[in-house]
C-alpha cells in the first residue's frame, strides 16, 4: 500500500468517515458501519474525538483494523490518541487559535511515544471555521474559530502553515455544525496546492459535490452518518459516478 500522504495527494473526490469512539463503542454498531462503508466505497476511516478515553480509543481502533482493509487515520483530539495499528496519524497544529498547548505543547508531551511507534506521521495545518455552533473542539481547545466570511484570514493562516512545513491543510467547521466551510474559502485555500481536507456540517451529496468542485481532496462525514446510516447509500452512488467519470 502507498503511504497515506501520497494517497491524499493523488485522490480525486475522496470521502472519509469520522468515527468518534465516545459515540461508536459497540462492536455490533461498528461492524455494521464498517460493512456499509465498504459497500459505499469510502476511502478512509478517521478515528478520534475531543473527550475520548485512551482505552476506548484503543478498543475501537483495534476492532476496526481487525475488520476492514480501508485505511485508518488517527484524527487526534488529545495526546493520548496514538496507535501503531493505524495507517497514519494527522499531526495536527491548531493554527486558527493561539492556545500554545494545541500549537505545540501537547505535541512535545507525546512526541517520544509517537517516535517509538511504526506509524506514518503527517504534519497537518488544522483550522477551525465558524460553523454556526460552539463545537466541542473549540470548547476543549479554548480557541475561537475563524469567521466564515474571513476568507483572507483562512488563506493566510493556511499559507503560514505551508511555509512552516505542514503537508496537509484541514478546514473544519466542527461536529454538528449548522454550516459547512464556504466554497469560496475552499477555493482560495486550494490554490496553495496541498492536500485539502474539509469537515463539519456536511449533510448532503450536493454539499459533498460542491466541496470537491471547489478544490477539496477529501470530505469528512461524521455526525450525519451517526444519525443516518442510509446516507452511505447516497455516497455509494456518488462515488460510483465519480469513478466512472475518472475512467471516461
Secondary structure, DSSP 8 states (H G I E B T S, - for coil): ---HHHHHHH-SSEEEEEE-TTT---HHHHHHHHHHHHHTT--EEEE--TT--HHHHHHHHHHHHHH--SEEEEE-SSTT---TTSSEEEEEEETTS--HIIIIIHHHHHHHHHHHS--EEEEEEEEEB--SS--HHHHHHT---B-TT-HHHHHHHHHHHHHHT-SEEEEE--TT-SS---HHHHHHHHTT-SEEEEESS--SHHHHHHHHHTT-SEEEE-HHHHH-TTHHHHHHHHHHHHHHHHH-
